[in-house]
């Protein structure tokens, strides 16, 4: 598979997404999908995600992000897509 087949998504998730196991659940979902990258809390209460991998699997992760774990209440997910840079080897919580 050519490197250009890898995609990258940067997402900002808004809502009740901190102190509800969002990062942990997102990380578990990304690893299950075989994606690489990271997820972190932002100071303003949102969550930021950067993931790379197969576009279909990234679409599945973004769909998961729109719901999140049971205690989360997601109001908005803003995504920015780009070609992958193969920058990461695993998925981490920052």
C-alpha positions in Angstrom: 0.0 0.0 0.0 1.4 3.4 -0.9 2.0 5.9 1.9 -0.6 8.2 0.3 -3.2 5.6 1.3 -2.8 6.7 4.9 -5.0 9.5 6.1 -4.9 11.9 9.1 -7.7 13.4 11.1 -7.5 16.2 13.6 -10.6 16.6 15.7 -11.9 18.8 18.4 -14.7 17.4 20.5 -16.9 19.7 22.5 -19.5 18.9 25.2 -19.2 17.1 28.5 -16.1 15.2 27.5 -13.7 15.6 30.4 -13.9 13.5 33.7 -16.1 10.9 31.9 -13.3 8.5 30.7 -13.5 10.0 27.2 -9.7 9.9 26.5 -9.3 6.4 27.9 -12.3 5.1 25.9 -11.2 7.0 22.7 -7.7 5.5 23.0 -9.1 2.0 23.5 -11.3 2.5 20.4 -8.4 3.8 18.3 -6.2 0.9 19.3 -9.0 -1.6 18.5 -9.2 0.0 15.0 -5.4 -0.2 14.6 -4.9 3.6 14.4 -2.0 5.6 15.7 -1.9 9.1 17.2 -3.0 10.7 20.4 -5.9 12.2 22.4 -5.7 14.9 25.1 -7.8 17.3 27.2 -7.7 21.0 26.4 -7.7 23.6 29.1 -11.1 24.9 27.9 -12.9 21.6 28.6 -12.8 20.2 25.1 -10.8 17.1 23.9 -8.4 17.1 21.0 -7.5 14.1 18.8 -5.0 13.5 16.1 -5.1 10.0 14.5 -3.6 8.4 11.4 -4.4 5.3 9.5 -6.8 3.8 7.0 -9.6 6.3 6.1 -12.4 3.8 6.7 -11.1 3.2 10.2 -10.6 6.9 10.9 -14.3 7.4 9.8 -15.3 4.8 12.3 -13.3 6.5 15.1 -14.9 9.9 14.2 -18.3 8.3 14.3 -17.5 6.9 17.8 -16.3 10.3 18.9 -19.7 11.8 18.1 -21.2 9.6 20.8 -18.2 8.9 23.1 -18.4 6.8 26.3 -21.7 6.4 28.2 -21.2 9.3 30.6 -20.1 11.8 27.8 -22.5 14.3 26.2 -20.9 15.3 22.9 -22.3 18.5 21.4 -19.9 18.9 18.4 -17.0 17.2 16.6 -15.0 19.4 14.2 -12.7 17.6 11.9 -9.8 18.5 9.6 -8.6 15.9 7.2 -5.2 15.5 5.6 -3.0 12.9 4.1 -1.1 10.8 6.7 2.5 11.4 7.6 3.2 8.1 9.3 4.3 10.2 12.3 3.1 7.8 15.0 3.6 4.1 15.8 0.9 3.7 18.5 -2.0 5.6 20.0 -1.4 7.5 23.3 -3.2 9.6 25.9 -1.4 12.9 26.4 
